[in-house]
Amino acid sequence: MGKRIGIFILTAILSLSFAGSASKASSKGDLLSQNRIVTIAHRGASGYAPEHTMPSYQLAHKMKADYIELDLQMTKDGQLIAMHDETLDRTTNGSGAVKDHTLREIKQLDAGSWFNEAYHNQAKPEYKGLKVPTLDEILETFGKYANYYIETKSPNTYPGMEEKLIQTLKKHHLIGPHAKRGQVMIQSFSKDSLLKIRDLDPKLPTIQLLNAKSMQSVNDDTLTEIRSYAVGVGPDFNALNGKNVQDIRQHDLLLHPYTVNDKAEMTRLLTLGITGAFTNYADLFNEAKKEFKHTNR
């Protein structure tokens, strides 16, 4: 009972604190507009806090990121959790594949101490002992006061991942006839996973991720095909140049490169014509956007 009350209080506090910034964010217009540049907090504010933990998402929201980005893995007992790797080793004190552990087992792990050890300048005592959050817990905490950019990670490893994702989004009323356009984006390197999402909910916008090697073979036919099932692409920022940016934009695709953490690189990409970026430093990208708009108005 005490735990439930604690969660309720936390959710209430977060709702009140996010309501103001969220209403401002939503008043800026269409999240899927080609004329809007969105800040996507990569694994939360992961340059300042342990990735894919509640403090990381909370800080990203405080920094007024347009989206918090979530990578999904699925536990042995079929629960969706926020974690980048298929294994527990890098970001927890556990080891082995996520798919071989139950949620209860994963909830016993420390998902924050690794960050303090790796990044001494950003270390905080409260990061020690942080827990791996479930998708359900994240959506319960932030609700409609945040926008979500969700990746189906390694979907071939987790049969049924897309169905569970859609069920969870429906449960929290984040998709459906009354949902805000663009409040949830689904991204993946897997075209098959995105097509499955489209079959399950044709109105849910999808983003095709592209690594640097894939970008080398991107042409008019490729972009036309992507446009048939996705609203945009998320390429490795290192692969972008004036020509392919122009080609992508001419196909009416949103362009959200990953993962841009250097301010000079942010400015270069903004000048080329990106419509958003994944970054570990949402505050820095927001700064770069303001300076770019001021310079080019």
Secondary structure, DSSP 8 states (H G I E B T S, - for coil): -HHHHHHHHHHHHHHHHHHHHHHHHHTT--TT-TT--EEEETTTTTTTS-TTSHHHHHHHHHTT-SEEEEEEEE-TTS-EEE-SSSBSTTTSS--SBGGGS-HHHHHTS-SSHHHHHH-GGG--GGGTT----BHHHHHHHHGGGS-EEEEE-SGGGSTTHHHHHHHHHHHTT-SSTTS-TTSEEEEES-HHHHHHHHHH-TTS-EEEEE-HHHHHT--HHHHHHHHTT-SEEEEBGGG--HHHHHHHHHTT-EE--B----HHHHHHHHHHT-SEEEES-HHHHHHHHHHHHHHH-
